[in-house]
Amino acid sequence: MATMTLRGIDDTLAQTLKELAKNQGVSLNTLALRLIREATGNDKRKRTAVHHDLDCLAGTWTEEDEAAFRHAVEPFDMIDTEIWKQ
């Protein structure tokens, strides 16, 4: 396995790479190798997006989608009185 040294990394790029590595919970070396592999086509980038909220869904439902959802959750509003008689 080869060892390489990268020169000419300015402070801004170095800080950006460190932040990316920290946010992804990996070492700087692991991040650099992954980025190089993806850029050269040796590894395919994962297409799974990680979201921390539902912003990507806002405004995407059609009226039919909404109607189907409301129909699907209707049973959740029903109370089974037999269970609550105890």
LINBEL-V436331 format. One record per residue. OMEGA is omega in whole degrees, -180 to 180 (none if undefined). Layout:
omega->OMEGA
omega->OMEGA
This chain:
omega->-177
omega->173
omega->-179
omega->177
omega->176
omega->177
omega->174
omega->177
omega->-179
omega->-176
omega->-179
omega->179
omega->179
omega->180
omega->179
omega->179
omega->179
omega->179
omega->177
omega->-180
omega->-180
omega->-180
omega->-179
omega->177
omega->179
omega->177
omega->177
omega->179
omega->180
omega->179
omega->-178
omega->179
omega->180
omega->180
omega->179
omega->179
omega->179
omega->-178
omega->-179
omega->179
omega->179
omega->174
omega->176
omega->178
omega->177
omega->-178
omega->180
omega->178
omega->177
omega->-180
omega->178
omega->179
omega->-178
omega->-179
omega->-178
omega->180
omega->-175
omega->176
omega->-176
omega->-178
omega->172
omega->177
omega->178
omega->177
omega->-180
omega->180
omega->179
omega->178
omega->-179
omega->178
omega->-178
omega->-177
omega->178
omega->-179
omega->-180
omega->180
omega->-178
omega->179
omega->178
omega->-176
omega->178
omega->-180
omega->-173
omega->-179
omega->-173
omega->none
